[in-house]
């Protein structure tokens, strides 16, 4: 049995179908985790994530971390019961009316109290030692931010073997890429950084995607970007970033995209030009 199986029992279900004992237990455990003097802020953002958020919070409520934390939420003006789930979880949460991950991340950063800031996506489930392992890297001298790896949960459209091959190939590419372009290997769902530095480098809200990589790029002036390869902090998520297309199609599509700029693996970049199709107009 995988560590995440019990959380998947409610993942994808409407909030009305979540057992009350899970809601109550999550609330009690989250309250016990909250610290008035947190070393790190765990910031859960969500937009119309009614069917995923409770599973994410349930997993967070059962984490094992020796460092003091605060857990807060940001509802990105959802139209479903996302805000209600935050409210019933008992954690402080804020509403960001301007829609985009950049605005939601920025809202969370503005309200966070911790020395370190954890991006958390509400459609993602994090293993129990995720925060502790990531913090141990962040506490090392000269480290500005860290990014981990993630897996997809197998379903009827994606086999375990196919996913393993896909993830192994992707992780190998990200690992090779991180030597010269670590900022390009950062993914927001598994990203954490020094919040004091982050507050000096505001999130970009004028781009459609890439706000976390842009933040990581700006943080390089303060220290290293560490790519954490540890099974204890490997998150699991749905197929929002991949879509429901067959694995082989997604695999070939990613190869085609990456091959266009393969030479970047061999040199560093001091600047990136924005693509017009990624600008919010």
Sine and cosine of phi, psi and omega as CSV:
sin_phi,cos_phi,sin_psi,cos_psi,sin_omega,cos_omega
0.00,0.00,0.79,-0.61,0.00,-1.00
-0.96,0.27,0.43,-0.90,-0.05,-1.00
-0.87,0.49,-0.43,0.90,-0.10,-1.00
-0.99,-0.12,-0.04,1.00,-0.11,-0.99
-0.84,0.54,-0.67,0.74,-0.06,-1.00
-0.92,0.39,-0.53,0.85,0.03,-1.00
-0.94,0.33,-0.53,0.85,0.03,-1.00
-0.93,0.36,-0.25,0.97,0.02,-1.00
-0.90,0.44,-0.37,0.93,0.05,-1.00
-0.88,-0.48,-0.12,0.99,-0.02,-1.00
-0.91,0.42,0.81,-0.59,-0.01,-1.00
1.00,-0.04,-0.07,1.00,-0.01,-1.00
-0.99,-0.13,0.54,-0.84,0.08,-1.00
-0.90,0.44,0.44,-0.90,-0.07,-1.00
-0.86,0.52,-0.49,0.87,-0.01,-1.00
-0.90,0.43,-0.32,0.95,-0.02,-1.00
-0.99,-0.16,0.02,1.00,0.02,-1.00
-0.99,0.16,0.80,-0.60,0.01,-1.00
-0.85,0.53,0.61,-0.79,-0.05,-1.00
-0.90,0.44,-0.54,0.84,-0.01,-1.00
-0.92,0.40,-0.50,0.87,0.07,-1.00
-0.94,0.35,-0.68,0.74,0.02,-1.00
-0.89,0.46,-0.73,0.69,-0.02,-1.00
-0.92,0.40,-0.69,0.72,-0.01,-1.00
-0.90,0.43,-0.64,0.77,0.04,-1.00
-0.88,0.48,-0.71,0.71,-0.01,-1.00
-0.88,0.48,-0.71,0.71,-0.03,-1.00
-0.90,0.44,-0.70,0.71,-0.03,-1.00
-0.94,0.35,-0.61,0.79,0.04,-1.00
-0.90,0.45,-0.65,0.76,0.02,-1.00
-0.88,0.47,-0.62,0.78,0.00,-1.00
-0.94,0.35,-0.43,0.90,-0.02,-1.00
-0.99,0.16,-0.39,0.92,-0.13,-0.99
-0.93,0.38,0.70,-0.71,0.02,-1.00
-0.87,-0.49,0.61,-0.80,0.07,-1.00
-0.97,0.23,-0.35,0.94,0.02,-1.00
-0.79,-0.61,0.95,0.33,-0.10,-1.00
-0.96,0.27,0.63,-0.78,0.17,-0.99
-0.97,0.25,-0.56,0.83,-0.04,-1.00
-0.68,-0.73,0.50,-0.87,0.08,-1.00
-0.95,-0.30,0.82,-0.57,0.06,-1.00
-0.99,-0.15,0.94,-0.34,-0.16,-0.99
-0.93,-0.38,0.94,-0.35,-0.06,-1.00
-0.99,-0.11,0.89,-0.46,0.04,-1.00
-0.96,-0.27,0.50,-0.86,0.00,-1.00
-0.42,-0.91,0.65,-0.76,0.13,-0.99
-0.76,-0.65,0.92,-0.39,-0.03,-1.00
0.79,0.61,0.77,0.64,-0.05,-1.00
-0.93,-0.35,0.55,0.84,-0.01,-1.00
-0.80,0.60,-0.63,0.78,-0.10,-0.99
-0.99,0.12,-0.07,1.00,-0.04,-1.00
-0.84,-0.55,-0.51,0.86,-0.18,-0.98
-0.86,0.51,-0.68,0.73,-0.04,-1.00
-0.88,0.47,-0.62,0.78,0.03,-1.00
-0.90,0.43,-0.65,0.76,0.04,-1.00
-0.88,0.48,-0.74,0.67,-0.01,-1.00
-0.92,0.39,-0.59,0.81,0.05,-1.00
-0.86,0.51,-0.72,0.69,0.01,-1.00
-0.90,0.43,-0.67,0.74,0.02,-1.00
-0.88,0.47,-0.61,0.80,-0.04,-1.00
-0.91,0.42,-0.29,0.96,-0.04,-1.00
-0.94,-0.35,0.35,0.94,0.00,-1.00
-0.95,0.32,0.34,-0.94,0.08,-1.00
-0.89,-0.46,0.94,-0.33,-0.05,-1.00
-0.55,-0.84,0.80,-0.61,-0.03,-1.00
-0.99,0.12,-0.11,0.99,-0.01,-1.00
-0.98,-0.17,0.56,-0.83,0.00,-1.00
-0.94,0.34,0.67,-0.74,-0.07,-1.00
-0.75,-0.66,0.35,-0.94,0.30,-0.95
-0.84,-0.54,0.57,-0.82,0.06,-1.00
-0.87,-0.49,0.86,-0.52,0.02,-1.00
-0.76,-0.64,0.31,-0.95,-0.02,-1.00
-0.83,-0.56,0.38,-0.92,0.12,-0.99
-0.73,-0.68,0.89,-0.46,0.09,-1.00
-1.00,-0.07,0.88,-0.47,-0.07,-1.00
-1.00,0.06,0.80,0.61,0.04,-1.00
0.86,0.51,0.77,0.64,-0.03,-1.00
-0.93,0.37,0.41,-0.91,0.02,-1.00
-0.97,-0.22,-0.07,1.00,0.00,-1.00
-0.96,-0.30,-0.53,-0.85,-0.10,-1.00
-0.99,-0.12,0.35,0.94,0.00,-1.00
-0.83,0.56,-0.76,0.65,-0.01,-1.00
-0.88,0.48,-0.62,0.79,0.02,-1.00
-0.90,0.45,-0.63,0.78,0.02,-1.00
-0.90,0.43,-0.69,0.72,0.07,-1.00
-0.84,0.54,-0.72,0.69,-0.03,-1.00
-0.88,0.48,-0.70,0.71,-0.04,-1.00
-0.96,0.27,-0.28,0.96,0.06,-1.00
-0.98,0.21,-0.33,0.94,0.02,-1.00
1.00,0.07,-0.09,1.00,-0.01,-1.00
-0.99,0.13,0.50,-0.87,0.10,-0.99
-0.88,0.47,0.67,-0.74,0.06,-1.00
-0.59,-0.80,0.39,-0.92,-0.09,-1.00
-0.77,-0.64,0.46,-0.89,0.01,-1.00
-0.95,-0.30,0.81,-0.59,0.08,-1.00
-0.95,-0.31,0.90,-0.43,-0.11,-0.99
-0.99,0.13,-0.39,0.92,0.04,-1.00
-1.00,0.09,0.83,-0.56,-0.19,-0.98
-1.00,0.01,0.86,-0.50,0.20,-0.98
0.19,-0.98,0.39,-0.92,0.05,-1.00
-0.87,0.49,-0.60,0.80,-0.01,-1.00
-0.87,0.50,-0.73,0.69,0.03,-1.00
-0.90,0.44,-0.67,0.74,-0.02,-1.00
-0.92,0.40,-0.69,0.72,0.04,-1.00
-0.88,0.47,-0.69,0.72,-0.02,-1.00
-0.88,0.47,-0.67,0.74,0.04,-1.00
-0.86,0.52,-0.71,0.70,0.02,-1.00
-0.89,0.46,-0.66,0.75,0.01,-1.00
-0.90,0.44,-0.64,0.77,-0.01,-1.00
-0.90,0.43,-0.49,0.87,-0.04,-1.00
-0.99,-0.16,-0.07,1.00,-0.06,-1.00
-0.98,0.18,0.47,-0.88,-0.01,-1.00
-0.91,-0.41,-0.23,0.97,-0.10,-1.00
-0.97,0.25,0.35,-0.94,0.09,-1.00
-0.94,0.33,-0.46,0.89,0.02,-1.00
-0.84,-0.54,0.43,-0.90,-0.11,-0.99
-0.80,-0.60,0.81,-0.59,0.04,-1.00
-0.96,-0.28,0.86,-0.51,0.21,-0.98
-0.94,0.34,0.76,-0.65,0.10,-1.00
-0.72,-0.70,0.83,-0.56,0.08,-1.00
-1.00,-0.08,0.71,-0.70,-0.10,-1.00
-0.95,0.32,-0.16,0.99,0.09,-1.00
-0.99,-0.12,0.24,0.97,-0.05,-1.00
-0.86,-0.51,0.58,-0.81,0.00,-1.00
-0.91,-0.41,0.78,-0.63,-0.11,-0.99
-0.95,-0.32,0.68,-0.73,-0.03,-1.00
-0.94,0.35,0.30,-0.95,-0.16,-0.99
-0.87,0.49,-0.53,0.85,-0.04,-1.00
-0.98,-0.19,0.18,0.98,-0.05,-1.00
-0.81,0.59,-0.78,0.62,-0.11,-0.99
-0.94,0.34,-0.63,0.78,0.01,-1.00
-0.91,0.42,-0.72,0.70,-0.01,-1.00
-0.90,0.44,-0.69,0.72,0.01,-1.00
-0.91,0.42,-0.65,0.76,0.01,-1.00
-0.91,0.42,-0.60,0.80,0.03,-1.00
-0.88,0.48,-0.53,0.85,0.09,-1.00
-0.97,0.25,-0.67,0.74,-0.01,-1.00
-0.90,0.43,-0.49,0.87,-0.03,-1.00
-0.98,0.20,-0.16,0.99,0.02,-1.00
-0.95,0.30,0.58,-0.81,0.00,-1.00
-0.85,0.52,0.66,-0.75,0.10,-0.99
0.99,0.14,0.13,0.99,-0.01,-1.00
-0.98,-0.21,0.81,-0.59,0.01,-1.00
-0.99,-0.13,-0.58,0.81,-0.03,-1.00
-0.36,-0.93,0.30,-0.96,-0.02,-1.00
-0.69,-0.73,0.48,-0.88,0.09,-1.00
-0.68,-0.74,0.61,-0.79,-0.06,-1.00
-0.92,-0.39,-0.23,-0.97,0.02,-1.00
-0.92,-0.38,0.16,-0.99,-0.04,-1.00
-0.50,-0.87,0.35,-0.94,0.04,-1.00
-0.82,-0.57,0.26,-0.97,0.13,-0.99
-0.96,-0.28,0.63,-0.78,0.03,-1.00
-0.98,0.22,0.67,-0.74,-0.02,-1.00
-0.93,0.36,0.59,-0.81,0.09,-1.00
-0.62,-0.79,-0.19,-0.98,-0.08,-1.00
-0.92,0.40,-0.35,0.94,-0.01,-1.00
-0.99,-0.13,-0.16,0.99,-0.07,-1.00
-0.67,-0.74,0.91,-0.41,-0.04,-1.00
-0.98,0.22,0.40,-0.92,0.03,-1.00
-0.88,0.48,-0.70,0.72,-0.01,-1.00
-0.90,0.43,-0.71,0.70,0.01,-1.00
-0.87,0.49,-0.67,0.75,0.03,-1.00
-0.91,0.43,-0.65,0.76,0.00,-1.00
-0.88,0.48,-0.69,0.72,0.01,-1.00
-0.91,0.42,-0.70,0.71,0.01,-1.00
-0.87,0.50,-0.75,0.66,-0.05,-1.00
-0.93,0.37,-0.62,0.78,0.02,-1.00
-0.88,0.47,-0.70,0.71,0.01,-1.00
-0.90,0.43,-0.71,0.71,0.02,-1.00
-0.88,0.47,-0.72,0.69,-0.02,-1.00
-0.90,0.44,-0.61,0.80,0.04,-1.00
-0.89,0.45,-0.70,0.72,0.02,-1.00
-0.89,0.45,-0.71,0.70,0.00,-1.00
-0.88,0.47,-0.60,0.80,0.01,-1.00
-0.92,0.39,-0.71,0.71,0.04,-1.00
-0.89,0.46,-0.69,0.73,-0.03,-1.00
-0.89,0.45,-0.52,0.85,-0.13,-0.99
-0.94,0.35,-0.27,0.96,0.01,-1.00
-0.91,0.41,-0.66,0.75,-0.01,-1.00
-0.96,-0.28,-0.53,0.85,-0.04,-1.00
-0.77,-0.64,0.89,0.45,-0.06,-1.00
-0.86,0.51,-0.51,0.86,-0.01,-1.00
-0.89,0.45,-0.46,0.89,0.00,-1.00
-0.98,0.18,-0.23,0.97,0.04,-1.00
-1.00,-0.07,-0.03,1.00,0.01,-1.00
-0.98,0.18,0.72,-0.70,0.12,-0.99
-0.82,-0.58,0.71,-0.70,-0.13,-0.99
-0.86,0.50,-0.51,0.86,-0.05,-1.00
-0.94,0.34,-0.27,0.96,0.01,-1.00
-0.71,-0.71,0.83,0.56,-0.12,-0.99
-0.76,-0.65,0.68,-0.73,0.07,-1.00
-0.56,-0.83,0.47,-0.88,-0.09,-1.00
-0.40,-0.92,0.16,-0.99,0.06,-1.00
-0.95,0.31,0.91,-0.41,-0.10,-0.99
-0.93,0.38,-0.51,0.86,0.03,-1.00
-0.88,0.47,-0.64,0.77,0.07,-1.00
-0.94,0.34,-0.67,0.74,-0.05,-1.00
-0.87,0.49,-0.56,0.83,0.00,-1.00
-0.94,0.35,-0.30,0.95,0.07,-1.00
-1.00,0.00,-0.15,0.99,-0.03,-1.00
-0.78,-0.63,0.99,0.15,-0.12,-0.99
-0.84,0.54,0.51,-0.86,0.06,-1.00
-0.88,0.47,0.62,-0.78,0.13,-0.99
-0.98,0.20,0.79,-0.61,0.01,-1.00
-0.90,-0.43,0.12,0.99,-0.02,-1.00
-0.99,-0.16,0.12,0.99,0.00,-1.00
-0.86,-0.51,0.46,-0.89,-0.06,-1.00
-0.97,0.23,-0.64,0.76,0.00,-1.00
-0.58,-0.81,0.36,-0.93,0.05,-1.00
0.99,-0.14,0.19,0.98,-0.02,-1.00
-0.91,0.42,-0.52,0.85,-0.01,-1.00
-0.97,0.24,-0.65,0.76,0.08,-1.00
-0.89,0.45,-0.60,0.80,0.05,-1.00
-0.91,0.42,-0.66,0.75,0.07,-1.00
-0.88,0.48,-0.72,0.70,0.01,-1.00
-0.86,0.50,-0.67,0.74,0.02,-1.00
-0.86,0.50,-0.70,0.72,0.00,-1.00
-0.93,0.36,-0.48,0.88,-0.01,-1.00
-0.97,0.24,-0.21,0.98,-0.03,-1.00
-0.88,0.48,-0.43,0.90,0.00,-1.00
-0.93,0.37,-0.30,0.95,-0.03,-1.00
-0.99,-0.17,-0.29,0.96,-0.04,-1.00
0.22,-0.98,-0.14,-0.99,-0.09,-1.00
-0.99,0.15,0.44,-0.90,0.20,-0.98
-0.99,-0.15,0.86,-0.51,-0.04,-1.00
-0.97,-0.23,0.76,-0.64,0.04,-1.00
-0.99,-0.14,0.95,-0.31,-0.12,-0.99
-1.00,0.02,0.87,-0.48,0.04,-1.00
-0.91,-0.40,1.00,0.09,-0.07,-1.00
-0.61,-0.80,0.82,-0.57,-0.05,-1.00
-0.86,0.51,-0.43,0.90,-0.03,-1.00
-0.94,0.35,-0.28,0.96,0.03,-1.00
-0.83,-0.56,0.55,0.83,0.07,-1.00
-1.00,-0.06,0.95,-0.32,-0.03,-1.00
-0.97,0.25,0.21,-0.98,0.07,-1.00
-0.76,-0.65,0.66,-0.75,-0.09,-1.00
-0.62,-0.79,0.08,-1.00,0.05,-1.00
-1.00,0.07,-0.35,-0.94,-0.16,-0.99
-0.95,-0.30,0.45,0.89,0.00,-1.00
-0.87,0.49,-0.60,0.80,-0.02,-1.00
-1.00,0.06,-0.19,0.98,-0.05,-1.00
-0.94,-0.34,-0.51,0.86,-0.09,-1.00
1.00,0.10,0.00,-1.00,-0.05,-1.00
-0.99,-0.14,0.20,0.98,0.03,-1.00
-0.94,0.33,0.36,-0.93,0.03,-1.00
-0.84,0.54,0.50,-0.86,-0.04,-1.00
-0.83,0.56,-0.68,0.73,-0.06,-1.00
-0.90,0.43,-0.55,0.84,0.05,-1.00
-0.93,0.37,-0.69,0.72,0.04,-1.00
-0.89,0.45,-0.65,0.76,0.00,-1.00
-0.88,0.48,-0.75,0.66,-0.02,-1.00
-0.91,0.41,-0.61,0.79,0.02,-1.00
-0.89,0.46,-0.69,0.73,0.01,-1.00
-0.92,0.40,-0.63,0.78,0.04,-1.00
-0.88,0.48,-0.70,0.71,0.00,-1.00
-0.87,0.50,-0.69,0.72,0.00,-1.00
-0.91,0.41,-0.72,0.69,-0.07,-1.00
-0.94,0.35,-0.54,0.84,-0.02,-1.00
-0.92,0.39,-0.41,0.91,0.00,-1.00
-0.89,0.45,-0.52,0.86,-0.02,-1.00
-0.83,-0.56,0.57,0.82,-0.12,-0.99
-0.88,0.47,-0.43,0.90,-0.03,-1.00
-0.91,0.41,-0.30,0.95,0.00,-1.00
-0.90,0.45,-0.32,0.95,0.00,-1.00
-0.90,0.43,-0.26,0.97,-0.15,-0.99
-0.95,-0.30,-0.02,1.00,0.02,-1.00
-0.48,-0.88,0.39,-0.92,-0.01,-1.00
-1.00,0.06,0.29,-0.96,0.03,-1.00
-0.84,-0.55,0.65,-0.76,0.07,-1.00
-0.97,-0.25,-0.10,0.99,-0.04,-1.00
-0.33,-0.94,0.54,-0.84,0.07,-1.00
-0.81,-0.59,0.70,-0.71,0.09,-1.00
-1.00,0.07,0.66,-0.75,0.05,-1.00
-0.97,0.24,0.64,-0.77,0.15,-0.99
-1.00,0.06,0.68,-0.73,-0.07,-1.00
-0.87,0.50,-0.54,0.84,-0.02,-1.00
-0.97,0.26,-0.04,1.00,0.04,-1.00
-0.94,-0.33,0.10,1.00,-0.01,-1.00
-1.00,-0.08,0.69,-0.73,0.08,-1.00
-0.97,0.23,0.87,-0.49,-0.03,-1.00
-0.97,-0.23,0.00,0.00,0.00,0.00
